Amino acid sequence: MHPIRPPIPPKPRLPTVAGHNRDFRDSGISVSDDPSASTDSLRQPINTSDTSPATPTPGTPSAVRQLASRFESIALRLSSPTLQRAPLGDSDGGTPPPILRKPSTTMQKLQMTVGSGLAVGSKAKPHPILRPSAHDRTHISRRASAIAERIYDAVYESSYDDDDDDRTAPDYSTRNRYYSITLNREESSPVYDMIVEEDHIRKVISELIEKEQKYIETLDHGIRNYVPAMYAQTLPAALRGQRNVIFINLEEILRTHRDHLLPDLERAANLSSSPQASISSGQMAEKVAEVFLRYIESERFYCYVRFAMHQADSEALRLRFHDYFLKIQHDLDDRLGLNSLMLQPIQRLPRYKLLLNEMVKDLLKDDDGKRTMSRRTALLCKVDKRISMLIDRVNQAISVHDIRQCSGSQVATGSSLKHGSDVPLTLILQPEGNRNPVRDTPINLLYQGKFQRLFAVDIYDTNVRRKYSAKLFVFEKLLLYVEIVRDRLEYRGHFNDNEVCYLEEGKNRLILYAGGRGMLEISVHFETSTELQPLIALVHTMTKSVIYDSVEIEARASSHIVESVEEEEKQSQDVTDEADSWDEQKLTTSLVDAQQQFLEVLKANRSFYLDTLSMEVKTKLTTFIGAFEDIMELHRRILQDLSQPLMDPDRICQCFDRYLKTDVFDPYFDYLREFRKATKLIQHCQTPSNFNNRVAPTVKQFTFLCIEHLQEYSRYFNVLIVKYSENSTLNIPIDTELFQRLAYVLVHLNTYRNNLTLNYELFLIDDQAAGCGFVCYNERVSVSNPPNPADAGPCRLFLCERAAICVKVQDVAEHDQQEERFVRVLFVDRFQDRGAPMRMRKSKRALQRLNFLFEGQKFRIDFATAQDQSTFYSSYVNRYIMI
């Protein structure tokens, strides 16, 4: 039985503005019928405990009367044009009401209602008193009257509703409070009770752990209910052995969360320690973020990717036997159901992201309410980015089953499967349409390593000789490309990890091929170069020990390098000191491994191309073989330097700075002078793929290996510079001096590598070019009215140490991009002995033209601008004088 409730007092009626009363002696109007309620009640302490006899109207909270009276007083005072703001407290000099410590539940609801009804801004600084107009007074008076009535309705309606559920008075000593009532002592206006939110981050973390526990209980309850039904005697024959198909790896997901993730989150939240433990909410959020980061980086959440790859098979089988599973649900009196149970893992990861976003919003605000990027916020942003990438990866894994030639685990018949045994999970791809029938062998995608990523690209396929919209699925050991045909995916081809080669052409195009060029080859097109770089990193990680000349040798790109290229994550240097040092150590280790692997590649190529030569040919190539051995010795020294203990980016930067400023790289110049002879004398009928998969496929690519490997070093410094730049953008302290040294080394290393490449291409097209020395300067020019009309058009003019060389170039359009290729040498202007006149003259008709005279023949060379012409002319004269 409920106690007899007191009668509801009538609502307060305020005087209107037109007929307001100017007698302000009674400034506190009580909402009760007791005439003794006046302003004196505002000076009394507010009792938040049980109702006392001193209360004029039993059952009516005294704070309600006070708040109602206060707002009615505001309405009366502001309606008067002669009203002046009253000081804190009563006009009689009374003391302000004391601070409330234990507000009741009804009081909290009341204050929330007041806060939503009256939007009062912060009053950190007193504003000058303005005399309100008649219209303003009318508006304020009506608004205060409406608030007073809302107070009345909220209190009495909620009091009757709440008492039905709570038969006893609430115990405030044991209830967790997220709000407290405080006074704003800086305001000169009457003091109102304000709702101050306590630590919201702790609440979010508690909610995270609570939902994690419920998630585990849901999975555990569902598995205990439905898995035994797969071995019942009444099980349909078509469902026999299909436990793995229906439940996939749900038990693995349960073990990951129950045995590992939940205990780690509880330890991070410091739940096992005493409540008095001194740990801030920011530190708690940091530890929780580190837990998620560790799980993502160690691929412990890959169980969700595997679950998504088989979701379609499970859903189809559950839909086919819907009635049977519905009957089991009714027998078990389970409200969730099997279909809802199997949706839980798909919905779990986005919920982590939502809760992390809540913590980020709190950490983005400092004490002044301004947005700031702290080190903990940077870590949470990084984890948020990683979770987003994981969610995208899970969604992309679902698309694997959309391939028409891909099928899941085969449903076994009752006669072919013993009772109690289960069909293992499989994901079979049945290739078709390959030129080589051997490549049509079925492939189990589950044995191709982890699924990495899906790329939506445009592919030009040499097999079908056309371009189509495609999707490229990347596994650890397989590259699978399919064509998008309306609402389905059609298989077009694949590459294994031990055969795939790639070549970058332009900024947004990648050539993938196997064996010789043109046999099994596709051209992958991206809209931007940013989208291309993650694929290059993944392909390099796939090939690992397979390094061809056409493959750009990269650092062993882990998920951190891929993410840095995709603008992945904004991280803080301080909070992620351990993680950052791990990343740098991982990157340094990858560089050392790549250097060691490159030495193995050089040995394999030497064994194939040089050791098998006859003695006569070896004699002719003695200088080249010696230069090649010097290159190998150079890279052994580099490997020895990189393998020193405690190597870090700073020391590696110092090493390469020393290499570039000294004669360490001089063996490359001797190598360039001799390689042209090797390309003419070395002939092989045996294909490298039949000998060793580390060997370059052609002699030309073999001779270019050591130059191309310099890209490995450039990529290492570029990754570090990008990483430090992102930290600097986030206002995270970085080593400025190290950053400048890295940029300096990268620029000079790229310049050195580009010069070597340019000299290699020049020496390759002409036997006599190497005798002219190395290139000092070059310009893109145009030849007008040459002796041979076929030579007219674009050219490249090189200024070497002992000659000027003009090379005809051709712009080849390949896949919507222009590539410059050297065609032939037009002329070689060797510098003559001292006293001989120069063959180059300035044109008298055109400022941007130079004329070269050779035995009565004139070559008119037009530069893009007169400045380019002047620069080349000065360089030519200076070099000529030196000779």
N, C-alpha and C positions, 0 to 999 in steps of 0.2 A: 504493500500500500504506500502510496505517496503521501507525504505530509500535506496538511491542508495549506493551500497556497493563499497568500494575501490577495486581496482584490487589486486589480491593475489600476493604478492612479491615472487620471486623465492626462492627455497630452498637454504640453505647455502651450499656452496661447500668448503670442507676443503682440504688442501693440503695433499697429501699422505706422508707416512713415508719416502719412498725412495727419494722423492723430496721435502722435507719440507723446509720451509723458516726459516732461523735463525734470521731474523730481527723481534724482538719482540716489536718494538715501538708501533705497533697497536695491542694491546692485546685484544681489545673488538670489535669483528666483528659483525656488525649489520645485522639483517635479512631483513632489508628494502633496497630499492634502493637509499636511501639518503646517499651520501658520507660523510655527516657531522656526522653520527653516529659513535662514537669512544668510547674509554674508559672513556671519560668524562661523558658519559651518566650513567655510573655506580655510579658516585659520586652524582648524582642528586637524590633527594627524589622521591620515587615511589608514584605516585598519583593513588589511587584505586577508585577514583570517576569517573564521566563521562569524556569522552575524551575531552581534552583541545586542543586549537589551537597549543600549543607548541609542541604537539606530531608530530614527523617528518612524520609518515605515519598514516593518520586518520584511525581509526578502528583497529589498531594494538596495543595491550596492551604493554605499555613500559616494564612491568615486563617480558614479553615474550622475548623481544629483549635482556634484561639484562641476563636472564637465559641462552638463547641460546649463547650469547657472552661469558658468563662465562665458559660453557662447552667446547666451541671451544677453549678458551684460555687454558683450562686444557689439551686438546689434544695436542696443540702446545707446551706447556711447558714440558709436560711429554715425548714428543717425542724427546726432546733434552737430550743427555747424560750428558751435563754440567749444567742441570737445578738445581737450589737450590730452596727450598720452600720459597715462598714470605711471608712477614709478613701480618698481618690482614690489609686490605685496599689496596690502590694502592701503587705502588713503589714510587710515587712522594710524599708520606706522606699524602695523602688524608684521610679523615675520613671515617669510615665504613658506609655502608648504614644504614639508620634509620630502626627501627623496624616497620613492617607493622601492621596495626591495623584492617583494613577492606578489606580483600582480596575479589575479585570478585568471582563469581561462576566459571568462566572460569579459574581463577587463582588457585582455589582449585583443579579442575580437572587436571590442568597442574602439580601441585605439587604431586598429587597422582600418576600421570603417571611417574614423575621423581623418586618418591620413589620406585615404582615397578621396574623401569628399572635399577636403580643404587643402589645396596644393600651396603650401607656404614655403618659399625658398629660404635658403640659408641666410642668416643675418649676422654674419661675422662682424660687420661694421655697421654702426647705427646710421640710419638714413635721416635726413632732415624731415621734419614733420610738415606735411602738406595739408592744406585745408581742402577736404573733399568737396566736390560739387554736389548739387542736389541729386543728379542722376547717379553718381557714385554711391551716395549715402543710401539711396533706394535699393541699388543692386546689392550692396553689402548687407543691408538689413534683411533682405529677402533670403540671401544665401545663408546667413546665420540662423534664420528661422528654419530653413530646410535642414540644416545640419542638426539642430536641436531635435527635430522630429525624427531624423534618421538615428540619432542616439537612442531615442525612446524605443523605436521599432526594433533596432538591433539587439538591445539589452533584453527586452521582455520577450521577444520572439525566440531568441536563442536560449534564454533561461528555461523556458518550458520545454524546448527540444532537447537540450543537453541533459536535463535531469532524468529523462526517460532511460538514458543509457548509463549514466553515472549515479548510482544510488547512494554512494558515499561521497564524502567530501574529498577532493583531490589532495594527494600527499605531495606538497611542493618540495619536500626535502629529497624525494627520490626521483622526481620527474626531470628529464633533460630539458633545459631551456635554451632556445636559440635567440630569444629576444629578451631585452631588459628595458625598464623604463628609467630614463635619466632626465636631468634638467640641463638646459642650455643656459649656463650662467652668464654668457656674453650678451644675451639679448636684454634690452631695456624694456621690452614689452612684457605683459604678463606671461608667466612661465607655463608652458604646456608640457605634458608628458610626451616624450618622443620614443619611437621604437628604434633601437640600435641593434643592427644585426651582428651577431657574434661570428666567430670564425667559420666562414662558409666553406673553406677548403677542407677542414676536418669533416664537415658534414658530407661533402662530396666523396671523400675517401671512405668514410663509413658506409655511404650508400653503395660505393663500388664493391666493397667487400661483402656487404649484405646481399647485393644482387649476384655476386659470384657464388656465394653459398647457396642461394636459391637456384641458380643455374645448375650447379652440381647436383643438388637434390632432385631437380627435374630430370636430368639425364639418368641419374642412378635409379630413380623410381620407374622411369620408362623402360630402361633396360631390364630391370628385374621383373617387370610385368609382361613385356612383349617378347623378349628373347626366348624364354622357355616355351612359348607357344609355337615356336618353329620346330619343336621336337615332339609335339603332341601327336597322339595316334590319329586324331581327326584332321590332321594337316592335309590339304589337297596335294595330290601327287605332283602337280606342277610347281609347288612351292618347296618341295623337299630339296634340301641342300642349298637353298637360296638365302641363307642367313646373311652372308657377306654382301650379297647383292642388295638386300633391303636395308640393312643397318650400316653398310659400308664400314667405316672405321670409327663408329660412334663410341665404342668402348675405349679406343685409343685417345680420343678427345677427352673423355671423362677422366682417364688416368692422368693426362697432362694437367688438367685443371685441379683435380682433387689432390693429387700427390705432390704437385710441384708448384703450380702458379699460386693457388690459394695460400699455402704456407709462406711462400715468398712475399706475397702482398701483405700478409699479417705481420711478418717481421719488419717489412718496410714501414708499415703504419705504426709500429711500436705498440701493438696491442697486447703483447705478452708482458710488457713492463708495467710498472706501477703508473697510476694516473698522474702522479707528481713528477714523472720523468720530464726533464727539461729538453723538449724537442719541439721546435716551432713547426707551424703548419707548412711553411715553405720547405723546410728540410724534409718533412714527411712527403710532400708532393715530389720533391726531387728523387727520393728513394723509390717511390712508386714508379716514376718515369724511367728510372734506371732498370727496374725489373722488366718493364715492357720492352725497353731497348735491347736488353740482353736476350730476351726470348725471340725477338724478331731477327736479330743478327745471327743467332745460332740456329735458325730455321726450326725452332721448336713449335712454331705455329704452322708449319707446312702441312700438318694433318688437316687443316681446313682446305688447303688447295687440293689435296687428295680426295677429300670429301666432295668438293665441288665437281671434280672430274667424273664422279660416278653418280651424281645426284639425279641425272636424267633416267638412268636405268632403274634406280630405286623408285623414283616417282612413277614410272610406267608400270612396274610390277605391283606397286601398292594400289594404283588405280584399277588395274585388271582384277585384283582380288579385294576390291573395296568392301564388298558385303561381308567377307570373311573377317577382315580386320575390324569392321564395325561391330560385328557380333562379339568379338573378343573384348572390345572396348566396353560394351554393355555388360558383359559377364564380369569384368573387372571393376565396373562402376567407376571408370576413369573419365574424368572431365576433359583431360587434355587430348587424348587420342594419338594415334601413331603418326598421322600426317603433321599435326602440330609439333610433335616431338622431333620429327626430322627437320623441321624448320628452325629449331632453336640454334644449331650451329651457324646457319646462314645469317641469322640476325645478331649474333653475338659480337662480332668485331665492330660493326658500326656503333654499338652501344659503348664500347670502350672509347671510341673517338668522341662521342658526345660528352662523356664524363671528363675526359681530358680537356676538352674545350672549356668546360665550366671552370676548371682550375686555371687555365690560361687567362680567362677573362678576369679572374681575381688578381692574378699575379701581374697583369698588365697595368694595374692601377697602384700608385703609391699612396702615401698618406694624404697628399693633396688632391687625389682623384685624377691626376694627370697620367697619361699613358707613358709607360717606361718599359724598356726591354732589359730585364735583368738576366743574370746568368741562368737562373732556374727557369725563367720563362723561355729562354733560348733552347734549353734542353727539352722542355715540354713541346715546343714547336717542332723540334727535330723528331720526337717520338710521334707527334701527330702526323707529320709527313710520312714517316715510315709506316704507320698504320694505314694511311690512305693508300700508299703503294701496295701494301699487303691486300687491302680490300680490292683494289683494281686487279691484282694478280689472281685472287680467288674468282672474281667475276670473269676474267679472261679464261680461266681454266674450264669454266662451264662450256665455253664455245668449242672445246675440243670435240665434244660429242655431236656437234652440228655437222661435222664432216660426214658426207654420205658413205664413204668407204670405211668409216670407223664404227666399231661395235663393241659393246661391253661384254661381260661374262655371259657365256652361252648357257641357256637354260637346259639342264640335263633332264633326261627322261627318267621315269621311275625305275626302269630296268637297268639303266646304265650307271646308277648311283646308289650306293648302299645307304641304308637308313642310318642317320647319325653323322654322316660325313657332309662337308660343305664344299660348294664350288668356290675355288679361289678367285679373287678379283683379277680381272684382266681388262685390257683396253686394246683391242686388236685393230691395227690399221692394215687394210688390204690394198696395197698399191696396184695401180693399173695404168696402162698406156705408156709405159717406159719403152724406149728403144731397145734397151738391154733387158731381155726377159728375166735375168737374174735379179734385177732390182724390183721385180714384182713379188718378191717373197714377203709373206705377212710379217708385220712388225708389232711386237707388244710394246706399246708406248710406256708401260710401267717400268720396263727395263731400260729405258733411255735416260735415266737420271731424273732429277727434279725438273718440273716445268718452271721455266724462267719468266717468259714474257710473251705477249702477243703484239705484233706490229701490223697495223693497217697501212698498206703500201700499194704502189703501182709497180707491176713487174712486166718487163719485156722478156719473154720466154723464147729461147732459140729453138726449143723442141716444137712448139706450135707456131713459132714465127709471128707472134702478135703480142700486143700489150693489153693487159687486163688488170682490173682491180683485184687485189689479193689480200690474204692474211698470211703472215709468217709466224709460225709457232716455233719457239726456241726452247729446246730441252738441253740438258747438259751434254747429251751425246747425239743429238739429232736436230737438224733444221728441216722443218716441214712447211711447204708453201702450197696454198690452196687458192682456187679462184672463187670469187663471190658470184654466184649465179642465182639471181633473184633472192629467194629466201633460204638457200642452202649453200653449202661449201663443197666444191669438187676438188679432189686430189689432183695435183699437177706434177709433183716431184718432191724429192727429199735429198738431203746431204747427210752423210755420216760424219762423225767427228774426225775420223782418220783419213778422210779424203777431201774435205772441204778446203778450198782456198778462196781468198778474197782480195780484191783490189779496189782501192778508193779512186774514183774518177770524178773530179769536181767536188763541190762542197756538199752536195746532197744526193750523190749516186754511189752505189756500191755494186761491184761485180762479184758474184758468187759462182764458182765453177768447181768441177771435179775432173781430174785427169788433165787432158789437154784443153786449151781454150777452144770453144765452139762445139765441143762434144756434149757436155751437160753444163749449161751455163744460163744464168739469169742475171738481169740487170734490175736492181732494186732502187726505186726512186722514192725520195722523201720530199716533203714540202720545204723543210728547213734542215740545215746542218745539225741543229741541236737534236733533232729526232734521230739523226743518223748515228751519232756517237755512241749511244747506248747499245745499238746493235753491233757496232764494231767491237766494243769491249766484250760483249757476250760471245761473239764468234771467236775472239782471241782466247778467251777463257776456255772455250770448248776445244779448240785445237791444241792448246798447251804445247806439246812437243813437236807439233807440225808447223814448221816455219819455212815458208817459201819466200822467194824474193818479192813476189807480188803482194805478199801479206805485209802490212805495216806492223812492225814489231812494237807491241804496246806493253805496258805494265800489266801484270796479271791482274786484270781489272776485277775487283770484287764488287759486291753490291754497293760499297761506299763510293767507288769511283764512278759507277753508273749514276748514282744518285747525285753526286756533285755536278756531273754534266747536265742533268735534267733540272737543275736548280733545286735540287732536293732540298735541303734542310738548312735552316738558320740555327747555328749552334753557338754556344758560348765557350770561350777559351777556358774560363775558370772552372765552371761546373763540369766540363767534360775534359779536364786535364788528363784523367786516366784514359778515357775513350780516345781523345785526340792523340795522345802519345801512342796508343795502340794502333790508330790509323796510320800514323807516320811510320811506326815500326813495321806495320804490314806493308806499306808502300815501299819502304826501304828493302825489306826482305824480298819483295817481288822484283825489285830492280836487280838485286844480287842473283836471284834465281834466273832471271832472264839473261843476265850476262853469262852465267855458267852454261845455260842452255845454248846460247849463241856460240860459245866455244865448241860445244858438241856438234853444232850444225856445221861450223867451219871444218872440223875434222872429217865429218861425213862427206862433205863436198870435196875436200882434198883427196880423200880415198877414191872417190868416184871419178873425178875429172883429172887429177894429176898423177896419182900413183899408178894408174893403168896406162900411162903414156909410154911410148917406146923411148929408147935411149936417145935416138936421133932427135925426136921432138923435145925431149927434156933438155937436151943440150941447147936447142934454139930458144927455149923458154927459161933459161937459167936465171936471168934477171927477174922475170915475172915470178918464178917460184920463190926466189929470195925475198921479193917484195911481199908476197903472200905470207911467207913465214914471219916476216917482220910485223905484219898486221896481226897475226895470231899472237905473237909475243906481246904486242901492245895491249891487246885485250886481256891477256893473262895478267899483266901488270894492273890494269884497271880492276879486274876481278879481285886481285890481292888487296888493292886499296879499299875497295868497297866492302870486303869481308873482314876488315879490322873490327875489333870489339868496340862497342859503344858508338857505332856509326849512327849519325843522325843527319837531318837535312843540312844543318850548318856545316858539318865536316865534309859532306859530299859536295856541297857548294864550293867549299874551299879547294877541294881536289880538282874540280873541273875548271875553276878559275885559274888554277896553276897550269892545267893542261893547255888552256887556250893562250896563256901568256908566255909559255915556254915552247920547246920543240918536241913535246911529247907526241903530238899528232903529225909530225913530219913524215912518218912512213906512208901516210896517205898520198902525199905528193909523188913519192917514188912509185907507188902502186899505180897512180893515174898515168904515169908516163909509159908503163909497160903493159897495161891490161889489153890494149888494142891488138897487140900481137897475139895474145892468148885467144881472143875471139876468132882469129883467122886459122890458127893451127890446131886448136882442140876440136876434134870431131868425134861424135859418139852416135852409134846406131841404137844403143840400148836406152830405153826410156828410164828415167830416174825412179818412177813409181814402182818399177819392178825390182829396183835395187834397194832403195832406202827412201822412206817417206820424208826424210829430212833434207833430201837433196833438191836443189833448185831444178826446175824442169828444163831449162835451156842454159847454154854457155853464157849468154848475155846476162841472164838473171843471176847466174853464179858469180860473175865478175862484179855485179852491183850489190851483192849481199852486204859487204862491209860498210858501204856508204849508207845503205838504207837503215842499217842498225843504229846509226846515230839518232834516228827518230825516237828510239827508245829513251835516250837520255832527255831529249826535249820534252817528251811526254811526262816524264817524272817531274821535271821542274814546273811544267805547266799546271799539273794537278795541284802542286803545293801553292802556286801563286793564286789559282782560283780559290782554293780553300781559305787562304789568308785574306783575300779580298772580300770574301763573304763575311768573315769575322770582323773585318774593319767596317763593313757596311752596317753591321749590327752594333757598332760602337764597343766591340769587345777588344781589349788590349792585345796587341800583337807585337812581335819583335820587328820594329820598323827597319832596323839595319839589315836583318836577315832577309826581309821582304825585298829590299832594294838590291841586295846581292843576288838573290834568286832571279829577279827580273833582269839584272845585268848579264848574268851567265846565260839565261835563256835566249836573250836577244843575240848575243855573240855566238852562241852555239848554233842557233838557226841560220845565222848569216854564214857561218863556216860550212854547215851542211849544204845550204843552197848553192854556195860557190863550188863545192865539190860536185854536186849534181850537174850544174851547168857545164863544168869542164868535162865531166864524163860524157855528156851528150854531144858536146862539140868534138871531142877526140874520137867519138865513136863513128861519126859520119865521114871523117877524113883522116887518112894515115899521117899526113904531114902536119896536122894541126898541133899535135903534141910537141913538135919541134919549135913551135912559136911561143912556147911558154904558157903560163896560166892566165886566165882572164882577169883583167884589172877593172874593166868598165864595159858596159854594154847598153845599147839603146835600141828600141823598136823604131825602124825607119821604113821608108818606101823608096824604091828604085824607079826612076822615070827615064824613059827612052834609052834602055840599055842596048848594047850591040846585038844581043839576042832578045827578041821581043818576048820570048817565053819567060825571061827573068824579071820582067816588070811586075811590080806589086810589092806586097809587104816583105820585109826582110828584117834580120837582126844583125846589127853591126857590133862586133866584138873588138875591144882594144886589149890585146894581149901584151906580154912582156916584150916581145920582139917583132910583133906584126899586128896589123889590123885585118880582121877577117869578116867578110860579109856572107851571111848564110841566108838562103832562101827559105822562108817559112810558109807553112800552109795552115790555115785555120780550118780544122775539121769539126763539123757539127756532129756531135754524138749525144743523143738523148737530150736534145734541147740545150746543149751547152757547147761553147767554142773551146777547142783545145788547140794549142799551138804546137806544131810538130816541125822539126828540122827536115828539110828536103835535100839540099845539096849546097856546097860551097860555091859562091859566085866568083869571088876573087880573094886572093891573099896578098896583102901589101906588106911585104917584109921590109923592116927598117934597113936602110942601106948604111954603108960605112960613113964615117965622119966626112963631111964636105959634100956629100951627094945631096941633091935637092930632094925635097919631099914630093911624093906623088899626089898629095892631097892639096887642094886649093879651095879657097873660099869663093863662092859664087858671087858675081857682081850683079846678078839680076834678082836673086832671092836671098833674103837674110837667113832663112832656115835651111839653106842648101849647102852641101859640100860636094866637090867634084874630085874624083879619083881618076888619074890618067895612067893607062897601061899600054905602051907601044901604039899610040895613036887611037886607042879606044877610051871612051869617057863613060864613067858610071856616075850618074847624077843621084846623089843621096839626099832625100828630103827628110828633115826632122819634123817632129810635131810642132815645136816652137823654136823661136830664135834662141831662147835660153838653153835649150837642149843642144842646139848646134854649137853654141859658144862653149858649153861645158865639155863636150866631146873634143872640140878643136883644141882647147887648152890642155886637156889630158893627153891628147895625141902628141902635141908639140913637146910637152914635158917628157913623155916617155921616149920620143925620138931623140931628144937631146941627150938623155941618159945613155942611150946606145952609142 
